[in-house]
Amino acid sequence: MVQRKRKEEIVSAIRKKVPPKTGVYIFRNADGQVIYIGKSINLKQRMLSYFRLKPFDVENRIARMAFDIADFSFEVTRTEFLALLLEDELIKKHGPHYNNRQNELSEFRYLLLTDDNYPALVQVDHSETSKGRRIFGPFKDRYFADDLLNLIQQHLHMRACKDPKPFKRCMNCEIGNCKGPCRQKITPAEYAEIVNKVVAFLNGNETTMVEGLKNAMEAAAEAMDYEKASELKEKIEFCKRFGARQRFIDRFGSEKLVIVENGETEAVYVFEKGEQAGRSNPGEAIASGNLSSVQVARCSGVDPRYLLDRANIVYNWLGKQRDTCEYYFEGGESQRKAPEI
């Protein structure tokens, strides 16, 4: 009875206080703990919808969450895109139990460049420290990261072993996937060239990788190994898509990005090295050249993974707004869409 009365009070408060506008909402339990964060183009309608669910439907995760709601808060944003960024920021900050996004973050993997004399790439997740070293990503899961590592090790020949000390046997060295730095078969300067090629590839310059794959594909075709040639062709196509994504992510963290959204929503968004500001009147902003900060949404903390995640969110969002958005990096050409991987 007490629970039902409390729910009626919450529903009444939502009807009175929450507008039918775009924004982000937060639900808390009786202990004040954030249990769910969401976004909507109609806050009032979305928030009320949770209280129409059957509270004892244990198979429904959201129904179970709704039963625990004891309080709420919300923030109106000018556009759905700003709501998307704010929602992600808050989910990272609070880690709500019922959010799928939180589970996705735990699946993300990154590639960390070690600081050994002969560097290697190792997988890390959100929980592991980067200690100021170069880090690349995010990649959707460990399987994607594994495939990427295999591609790099097979075709750019970066070492795959986790320990830089010599071994009695090394299969990767024997089959030609590694140049054998642990056996002094390659000088530090020569290995540094390999590292530079790998870093360039992970930053979106796929030229060296694609050239090597094309040569291998042509050799396979000449040898009438058409199955291998087909596999190499698929790798080339992947590298081109991957390169476009990585170029965007790399530039996002170091340059000024301008996004112009048209259609039902008109807005200009400016990202200065990952820090975001939006302006609601694109005509005025572009005409005046004044693309300064209006509403800032900071990247959480100093961990580079937060900036990489934000770049990934923006890139994926652009890929879905093909008919309504243009974007460009300052000094570059305007583009209609971002290719998807």
CORFENCOR-V254605 format. One line per field, one symbol per residue. burial: + if it has 24 or more other C-alpha atoms within 12 Angstrom, else -. A space follows every 50 residues. Layout:
# CORFENCOR-V254605
burial: ???
This chain:
# CORFENCOR-V254605
burial: ------+--++--+---++-+++++++++----+++++++++++-+++-+ +----------+--++++++++++++++++++++++++++++-++++++- ++--+--+++++++---+++++++++---+---+++++++++--+--+++ +++++++++++-----------+---++++++--------++-++-+++- ++++++-+++-+++-++--------------++-++-+++-+++++++++ +++-+++++++----+++++++++++++++-+--+-----+---+-++++ ---++++++++++++++++-+---+++++-------++++-
